């Protein structure tokens, strides 16, 4: 029965980044994570927005402790590697950032990402030198813990109101040289932007956030050189959108038409029963 060790999952995750292209969908609870694993996805990633909204918070409004507990729960519940969306590391100070990265590693995740956003609308991104120092601090913390966790460095300009391609490339290249294993610039959308980021950091892998109807298939993105495809909070929004539309129909029209054709309780029970039976008994 599958029962990979944390080290085994981390080794698997690192190998996934070496060749080919894979999709890393983003569940926000254990049931979703187990179902995605059952569909054959080779790795999963958390979503800060999906988890926050499911708990009644705005994105980025949860505490570090809440997020770390969520990482531990998802990582323990799955046999495949899990990448942690660790936002800004919940720290401005470099020492505390390093401490939090160590705490994140201790949850059992196979990878983690740190972004260069500040959470301050007046200055949405850390300045270049500070952002680079933060990447170096996170890299050093990962190395101190053994170096087997895959480190993704993110530059957030395109989703934080600073859509500057030259600056995005500058940061991605610097982050790669500072030791990031994977690079990520959420919000880029065009073939030209994607291919430019791939060229900038090659041979290191790029994660592409496919969070909208951009028209790209997995094959299209693989042909562009993308190694990893995530969906961020989009699956969570798909679920929330269906929930809201159905609830509104009941509240405003007194109708239940949206219930037609949904997956049955019996089908879900069968999946989770069979899934539970296959899990290793400790």
N, C-alpha and C positions, 0 to 999 in steps of 0.2 A: 504494500500500500504506500502511496506517496507520503513522505514525511521528511521533506528536505530540511537540512539544517540551515541556520541563518547564513553560515559561510557558503553553503552550497547554493543558496538562492542568490547571494551576492556574486558568486562566480558565474552563475548562469546569466545574470543581468549584464555583467561586463562583457561576456561573450556575444550577447545579442547586439551590442553596439559595434562589433568589429566588422561585420559584413551584412549585406542585405538591408532590408527595411521592415520594421515591425510596427504594429499599432499598439499603443499603450492606453487603453480606455481608462476613464476616471470614475470609479464608483465612490459613493459617499456613505455607504453602510455595509455591514457584513453580508447581508443577503445579496445585494447587488454585486459585491466582490466575488462571492461564491458562484453566482450565476455567470458572470463574465468569465471566470476561470473555467466553468463547465462548458462554455462555448469554444474553448480552445485558445484564448488569448494567452500569450507567453509571459506577459508581465502586466502589472496594473500600476496606476498612479492615483494618489489622493487628489482631491480638488478642494481648495480652501473655500471657494464660494458655494459649491454643492453641499459641503458639510455644514458650513455656517448657516445657510438658509434652512437646511433641514432641522437645525436646532433653534431656529428663531432669531438668528443674528444676521446683521449685515456682514458682507465679506470683510475680512480683516478686523472684525470687532471681537474675536475670541481671544482668550488668553493663551499664552504659550503652554501652560499646563493642560488646558482643554485639548489643544491641537496634538500635543505629544501623546496624550491618552488615546486619542483617535488613531494615530499612527500605529501605536502598539496593538490596538484591537484589530485593525485591518491586517497588519503584518502577521499576527498570530493566527488569524482565521484562514489564511490562504497558503497554498503550496507554491505559488508562483512569486517571483520577486515583486516588491512594492516600492515605488518611488514616492518620496514625501515632498509635497508642495509645502516647503517650509517658509514661504513668503520672504520677509526681509530678515529672517532669523530672530525676530522679536527683540532686536537690540541695535542701538546706535554704536555703543561702545564696542571696540574690537575684542576686548577681553571677554565681555559678556556674550558677544556673538560666538566666539570660539567655545565657550562653556555650553551654550545652547545647541550648537552643532554636535557636541559630544553627547548631550542628552538625547538629541534626535537619533543619533547612531545607536544608542542604547535601546531604542524601541524595537530594533530588529529589522528596520527597513533596509532595502538593498541599494537605495540611492536617495539623494536629496537635492533640492534646488534652492539657491539663494538668489534673490533678485536685487536690482539696484534702485528700487523705488523707496521713497522715504515715508509715504503716507501723508505728506504735507502738500496740499494743492498749490501752495505758493512756490514750492520748490520740489516738484514731483520726483526728481531723480537726484541721487547723490552726485556730487561733482565727480569728474573722471578719476582723480587721484584717490578720493575716498572710496569710490566704488571698487577700484582696483585693490586697494588695501583690504577691503572686506573680502574679496575673492581670495586673496592670499591668506587671510586669517582663517577662512573656512577650509582652505586646502591644507593648511598646517594642522588644524584640528583633526581632519580626516586622516592625515598621515600619522598623527600621534595615536589614533585609535586602530591603526593597522593598515589603512589605505585601501581597504577592499570595497568601500562604499563608493558608488559611482556619483561623481560630483557634477551637477549641472549648474552653470552660471547663466543667469538671465539678465537681459537688458530690456527695460520696459517702456522705452520711449514711445512706441507706436500705440500703446494702450494707456499712456499717461499724458497725452496731449503734447508730446514732443516727438513727432514722427519725422526724424531726421535720419535718412539712410546712411549718410557718411558717418555720423556719430555712432549709429548702431554698429556699423562695420568696425569702426575704430575700437569700440568697447569689446565686441566679440573677439577680435584678434588679440587684444590685450588680455582678456580673460582666459583665452586658450593658452597663451604664452605663460600665464601665471599658474597654470596647472588644472584648469577645468577639464573634465573628461568629456563633457557634452555641452554644447552651446545652444542658446534658445532666445529668440526674439519674438515673443508673442505679439500678434497684431499685424505682422507683414502678411500680404495677401496675394501679390502678383507673382507670376513665374519669374520675372526679372529680379524681384526682391529675394525670392527663395534661392535662386541659383547664385545670386551674389553672396549671400551668407554662406552657402555651401563652399563656394570657391575661397572665401576669406579665411576659413578655419581648417580647410582640408589639410591632412586626412582625418581630423577629429570630426565626430558626428554632430549633426544638427538635429534638434527637435523642432518639428513644425506643429503649430497649434491649428488644427483644422476645426475651428469652432463655428463655421458658417457654411453657407452653400456656395463655396468658391468654385465648384465644378471639377475639383481635382480628385481622382481616384487614388487608391494606394499605389497602383502601378505608375500613374502620372508622377506622383511625388518621388517614388523610387527612382524613376528615370531622371529626375532633377538632381538626384544625389542625396535626398533626405534619408536619414537612417532611422529616425523615430518619429512617429505621428501620435500626438495626444489630442484629446478633445476638450480638455479643461472642464468647465462646469456645464457643458452643453447637454450631456445626457441627463444631468440633474434638472436642467431647465426644461428639457423635453417632458420629463415626468411631472414637474411642477406645473407646466403649461396645461397638460392633460387634466391634472387634478383641479386646477383653477377653472378651466372651461366647463368641466362637468359640474363642479360645485355651483358656479354661476347659473348654469342652466336650471339646476334644481331651485336655487334661491329666487331667480327672477321669473322663470316660466313654469315652475312646478312640474318639470318634465325630467325623465330619466333616460332619454334616448341615447345619451353618451355611454351608457352601460353596455350597449349592444356590441357584441364581438370581442369583449375584453377577455384576457386570459382567465381560465377558470381556476377556482380554488383547488380543485382536484389536481389540475396540472401542476400548479405550484407546489402543492403538498407532495406530489410524486417526485418532483425534481429534488426538493430539499430532503425528503426521506431518503432517496437513493444516494444523494450527496453525503448525507450524514453517515449512512451505513459504510460508505467507502473510506471515510476518514479513519486515520490510525487511532487506535484506542490506547491512551496513555496509562 
